[in-house]
């Protein structure tokens, strides 16, 4: 985008972020929405809770400024902020509910972030940004180098540098960062962490724009249904294969790694425990920022799934309307035919081809074939003397799902999440494939039901994991069975 007068004039008139900054209610908007949505990382809030929080905010402001400040009710302000000409909040209804929901728009979060940047910082760090830029350029250079000789030279240089650093540490030389360098890097980390949370809202907004564009195309489509579906799926694949889609997928795969999460949590705890970082008084939620990333990513994935379900229902409704139109045409033809029955039209109504007789010769018919009647032997049934083991009727495999759920809950008391493979390594399968299927049934249960007992399960289709267990074959020998299935992750 160019910084021309016409472009800036259009942005001032149409962009929601610019309109928010120019609004007379900008201090109320920015402070309230930052406290309710941005600071606690709340993605969606229902109308009753949001109106109650705004009413408390308005009451406190009227006590400070005066009774005439902000005269309207909280619900009126919320509906005004969610109006199409404002676009500062998004008001919608979840499927199956009649209570309005509100969420922050990406433009509003950009305006709030810009206002936060105006607040004076303790100091402006530049060293960490320069190191970040240098590291990014180094990754680009190493990742695009096609000459194996140059790649090997770079790797050897890094190895020599690591060997030299190891030698210095073994000799007792431990170069440590001073307090200024620690503050600089942690401030950069906080800024990037907040920007990453804000990016999720923009990703969701882009998917909703795609959904609206596809709905408009369906409403105005006059061609075949196959061509329409082909075009819609092509656009959906184009979004998934775009730079934004690939980047989001790579971030999601990285975040789902339990090893990466544990490493991130450990390093974050160590950083927050440093006196220099504690002097900055970081936000309390910074300690669990990686959980906020996971929750925001999950919300984005659920939004995409809901849009896909709504698109399916929209296409089904279109097919129903087309079938109904066909039935209306048939009924119109029937009504016209019944109307013509009493008043026959004069002249030739229609021409019918000449009738022809079907000739079937007697010798072409097959001869009669008598059916064979079975002969039953006249035998008297006697009571058998063989002993039958009736215990086999009760020897059925019953998997105790409560025991499996308790095993998952016990593992999650020691760590925030665990994969199914790690859980089965600690608690091997006792009943073979039936018990494995029961674990998968728990993982695919409805999150709102009591099947998981307050737990959540995420399935990563991109990673395949082998599951092995011991079983007995028909000869009674112990054999090892194996199944490959997508990675299943249980979380609190």
Order of alpha helices (4+ residues) and beta strands (2+ residues): alpha-alpha-alpha-beta-alpha-alpha-beta-beta-alpha-alpha-alpha-alpha-alpha-alpha-alpha-alpha-alpha-alpha-beta-alpha-alpha-beta-beta
